[in-house]
Amino acid sequence: MSHTPLTQSGSSLQASAPQQAPVQDANPQKNRTGFQRIWHATLYSLQGLRAAWQEKAFRQEACLAVVLVPAACWLGQSWVEVFILIATVCLVLVAELLNSAVEATVDRVGLEWHALSKKAKDFGSAAVFIALLLCAGAWITAAYSYFF
């Protein structure tokens, strides 16, 4: 049983919290503020992109993006169309990054087969698939509008 010291306040007794040492963050990065935080966040993001480049699917989609982003400027008939075409390409890259993060986390927990691990990886894969369908739909629609 835990004993909490009692203190007297006015005419009644109240429980006071035991004295504890201040808790330090397990992650010292959380203490950064301002420009230092932005600088380190940028470095971590670049490390993430470098790690993502090791993934074959991300490399394929990034190489395709290098072609599609300039093509969007040519194919889009208004700035809105250009924006939508580029945004759908970026959405595919974002979905792939998140899928890779899920896969890395699941693999970190354990490499043995588990129904929940499969489910998590399937959800990530489905997100990429939906992003690819949306991207393809936007590009097919823009191409049809441009050529016909």
N, C-alpha and C positions, 0 to 999 in steps of 0.2 A: 504494500500500500504506500502511496506517495504522500509525503507530509508537506503541506504548504504553510509557510509561516503566516501567522495572523497579525494584522496591525489594527490599532484602534483608530477609527476616524469618527470624531464626534462621540455619539453614544453607542455606536454599533461596531462590531468586529467585522473586518473585511479581509479576504484572502489577498495576499500580495504575491506577485510572481517571483519565483526564485531568481537570484542574480545569475545571469549567464554572460559568458564572454561574447562579444559581437561576432556574428557569423560572417566569414569571408566567402566571397564567391569562389566556387570551384574553378570557374573560368575567368582568369584575369582580364580577358578581352572585354568583358561586360563593363569594366570600369572606364573604358575609353570614351571620350566625348569629343564633340566638334570635329575639326578637320582630321585629327588623329584617327578617330573612329571611321570616318569616310575613307581615309587612305588605306587603313587595314582591311576594311570591307571590300574595297576595290581589289586589293591584292588577293584576298580569299576567293573572290569571284573569278579572277584570272586563273587561279590555281584550279578552280572547278572546271573552267573551260578547257584548261590543259588536260585535266583528268578525263573530261568528256571526249576529248579528241582521241583517246585510246579506245573508245567504243566504236565499233565498225558502223553501226547504224547512225550514230551521230555524225561521223565523218561523211557518210554518204549524203545525209540530209544537209549538212553544212556546205558541201561541194555543190549540191543542187541549188542551195540558197544563193551561192555566189553567181550562178547563172540566172536564177529567177528574179532576183531583186532588180538588176538592170533591165531585164526583159519586162518587168512590170511598168517601168517608165515608158517603154515603147508601146506596150499593149494597152495600157490603161488609157481610156478616152477622156478622163477627168482626174483631178487630183484625188477625188474620193475613190475612184476605181484603183488608182495606183496605190493609195493607202491600204485599201482592202486586200489587194493582191500581196503586198509586202507583209501586212499583218498576219495573213494566213500562213505565210512561209515562216514567220517568226513564231507563230503559235505551234507549229510542228516542232521547231527546235526546243521551245520551252517544254512541251509535252515530253519530248525525248529526254531532256535533262531530268525532269521529275521522275520519269520511268526509271532512268538509271539510278537515281537516288533511292527509289523504293527497292530496286533490285540489290543495290549495295547494302542497304540496311537489312534486308531479309537475309542476305548471305552472311552478314556480320553476326546475326543471331544464331544461325546454324545452316550448314549445307545439306543436312539430311532432308528428305522429302517430308513435307507436312501440308495438310489440306489448306491451312490458313496462309502459309507461305505461297502456295500455288495461287490462291485467291488474290493475294496482294499483287503478285507479279502479273496475273491476268488482268487485273484492274488497270495497272500501269500500261500494259500493252494495249488494252482497249482504248485508253485515253489517246495514245499515239495514233491508233487506227482512226478514231473519230476526227482527230486533227488533220490527218492525211486526207480523209474523205472531204472534209470542209475545204481544204486547200485545193484539192483536185476539182471540186465543184465550182469554186470561185474562178479558177483558171480556165476551165472548160467554158464556163458562161462568158467570161471576158473574151476568150478567143472566138467564140461563136458570134458574139456581138461585133467584134472587130472585123471579122472576115465575111460575115453574111449580113 
